[in-house]
Amino acid sequence: MTKESKKISRSKFDQPPTKECTLSSITAVALKQVIAVQISEEMTAQNLTKTELAKRMHTSRSALDRLLDAQDPSLTLATLASAATALGKKVNLNLG
């Protein structure tokens, strides 16, 4: 690879993220924070430990910890649905 091709390849990574990318990331973290708080509050209301909820969800405690990590925006709809079902709740989404 020549110096010129290296410069071209790296240049797209040297640019700051776009406004849309940053807003999307911030929105994802904010949504995850709301979801994590709602699940934690429902666990408290039902006197559920993490271990008990993980068993109800048929998952590991570490997977539940990732779900409750408000700073980790990764979350699948399947995991969210599993948590809701385990808590006796439904998931309602609105793209308003």
Secondary structure, 3 states (H helix, E strand, C coil): CCHHHHHHHHHHHHCCCCHHHHHHHHHHHHHHHHHHHHHHHHHHHCCCCHHHHHHHHCCCHHHHHHHHCCCCCCCCHHHHHHHHHHCCCCCCCCCC
